């Protein structure tokens, strides 16, 4: 299992639109095996672009991403991706949505059905396999999205603002669930969010990205034991520091 | 879903009143026709008495005038042409939607062919293909093919970029993307065409028969009209309408029970 960490070296991304838009500029980042890294930043800072490049869904204009000893140039079976809008297929039952990755990989029906059910149970939804996504709440759909990503048993989870579209209380619950899943079976996680509190609750390390073009502004190690509460004085200090840093950046002319 | 659950007694009695009124109107019109014809105010040559039409329907359904033979001929033309158009239309539409260069190349030709009112070529088709099955199959095919192609293209283009991204993240092959994501995404739009074109296909078959044929329901209708057998003509109209309604109902049920059972019902009412 060793060596399943990410090494991002000099990654830049430029989009051709009306003129060139530079989304990322010279990103260097390492994510250790089993580490939970949060990419934090406001919209437009390139954090989702970076995540998609790490997932092999986009190619960088320059620079490389390695996972373990292999370079990532296309989606990789060691990586599971959780999307902001879980993008479940509405024409499939929930169970068959969770099976999707296994089905595409050619796993026999009985086997993938069992694995799907097992992962629905893992995310706390044992009874929804035969329902359709529209019959579920937003929070449940996002759990299904996580189950779908986990069903192919990836070493690494890449999560793109996975709890961005659900209400606040559901979001807190989903965060606790994610930490429980991590406690049971630790994977390397890279998690994108614009929510400072979410970053503090979840991360081993917070990486702050600033826009125009996207660069890593600062990183913080968070060593407090989990579960964490935001009332923890040490974390309150950290939160103020992050906010101060965000505002400080705002005042600088660009 | 909405009506069945909000059924308050007031709403139910209002609906009962509505139905009662509708039945009364229908009965009134039929009674009026009956009276006009029986009282010799209108010649039965122009307007048949409803009871005579009913007799004629019963007669045809009992096999008079080779009705079931004609029905079989029409259904064969309709089904052959329609199913060919469905298969070819979806495949060609898929091809065009997935190969942008092919779409760019074929689009003007498709648009031009689609613009031709298909009935105008029926006499020529008679000249080329005669009076038989092939003639009607081609008419039916031409009636349905183009809208199915267009709707398939439109449906494929509705595929969500996020859904494609999910498939890519699981390393789906190109074929898998088509069968697992693109086609299912296009199904609602394709079905919209299948429903409309089922009715159009029957029109094609019947019209082809009316223009040039030796058998079929359209043939029977033309024959009845030319013999001034108005009750029988009306009976044919009623029976052909039933066939049309049945075919659309079959498509609807197929859609609801098999292909689109995941869909909430409201979104299809528009």
Interface residues (C-beta under 8 A of the other chain):
Chain A: X55 X57 X74 X75 X76 X77 X79 X80 X81 X83 X85 X87 X89 X90 X91 X92 X93 X100 X101 X103 X104 X105 X132 X134 X148 X152
Chain B: X160 X162 X163 X165 X166 X167 X168 X169 X170 X171 X172 X173 X176 X180 X181 X184 X185 X187 X260 X262 X263 X264
